[in-house]
Amino acid sequence: MRTITTTRATVNGARHASVLPGATICVGALVSPGQSGPVRIDVERLDPLFGWQFVRRFNARAAGGRAGVPFRPSAEGRYRASAVFRGTPTAAPSLSRRFARLVVAKPLRG
């Protein structure tokens, strides 16, 4: 019998984040209960005319329930990430049910 898992996508360790243009962030996954194994992370960007567009796919390995990879957004805008834990012989696969969201923008002037 395999352990049932849950997976959560993260951006800089949280569900939501905002950064300045040019910043490198960490997109990742949290796999409960602390499983290790292969993880896939997909990043999409919101195009105002065509909706969500695929940007990048990362293959990583969770260790102790955490996986993360560096990502530098190419432009200002809204991004979202999803994560999939691919499972192991002792842990069932799972996928994030919610997206981790990122806003890349310059600060507003007052």
C-alpha positions in Angstrom: 0.0 0.0 0.0 1.3 3.5 -0.9 1.2 6.6 1.2 -1.5 9.1 0.0 0.1 12.4 -0.8 -0.9 16.0 -1.4 1.1 18.5 -3.4 1.0 22.3 -3.2 2.7 24.7 -5.7 4.7 27.6 -4.3 6.3 30.9 -5.4 9.1 32.0 -3.1 7.7 29.5 -0.5 4.2 31.0 -0.5 1.0 30.7 -2.5 1.2 34.3 -3.8 4.2 36.6 -4.3 5.1 40.0 -6.0 8.5 40.9 -7.3 10.3 43.6 -9.2 11.2 43.0 -12.9 14.5 41.2 -13.3 14.2 39.3 -10.0 14.9 35.6 -9.8 12.4 33.7 -7.8 12.0 30.1 -6.6 9.1 28.1 -8.0 8.5 24.9 -6.0 6.3 22.2 -4.6 5.5 21.0 -1.1 4.7 17.3 -0.9 2.9 16.1 2.2 3.6 14.1 4.3 7.3 14.9 3.7 7.8 12.6 0.7 10.8 12.5 -1.6 10.7 11.9 -5.3 10.2 13.4 -8.8 8.3 16.6 -9.2 7.2 18.5 -12.3 6.5 22.2 -12.1 4.8 24.2 -14.9 4.9 28.0 -15.2 2.4 30.0 -17.3 2.1 33.7 -18.1 -1.2 35.6 -18.6 -1.3 37.1 -22.1 -4.0 39.8 -22.2 -5.3 38.7 -25.6 -4.8 34.9 -25.6 -5.1 34.0 -21.9 -2.7 31.7 -20.1 0.4 30.7 -22.1 2.9 28.0 -21.3 6.3 29.4 -20.3 8.5 26.7 -18.9 8.5 23.2 -17.4 10.9 22.1 -14.7 11.7 18.6 -13.6 13.0 18.6 -10.0 13.3 16.2 -7.1 11.6 16.7 -3.8 13.6 15.9 -0.7 11.8 15.7 2.6 8.7 17.1 1.0 10.3 20.2 -0.6 11.4 20.9 -4.2 12.4 24.2 -5.7 14.0 25.6 -8.8 15.2 29.2 -9.7 13.1 31.0 -12.3 13.5 34.5 -13.8 10.3 35.9 -15.4 11.0 37.3 -18.8 8.6 40.3 -18.6 6.3 42.2 -16.3 2.9 40.6 -15.8 1.0 37.8 -14.1 2.4 34.3 -13.8 1.1 31.1 -12.2 2.7 27.7 -11.4 1.3 24.2 -10.8 3.1 21.2 -9.5 2.8 17.4 -9.9 4.4 14.8 -7.6 5.0 11.9 -9.9 4.9 9.3 -7.1 7.3 6.5 -6.0 6.8 2.8 -5.2 5.9 3.8 -1.7 4.1 7.2 -2.3 1.1 7.8 -4.5 1.3 10.6 -7.1 -0.6 13.9 -6.6 -1.1 17.3 -8.2 -1.6 20.8 -6.9 -5.3 21.8 -6.9 -4.6 25.5 -6.8 -2.0 27.6 -8.6 0.7 29.6 -6.9 0.5 33.1 -8.3 3.2 35.7 -9.1 2.9 39.4 -10.1 6.0 41.0 -11.7 5.7 44.8 -11.7 7.5 48.0 -10.9 6.3 49.8 -7.8 3.4 52.3 -8.3 4.4 56.0 -7.9 2.4 58.1 -5.5 
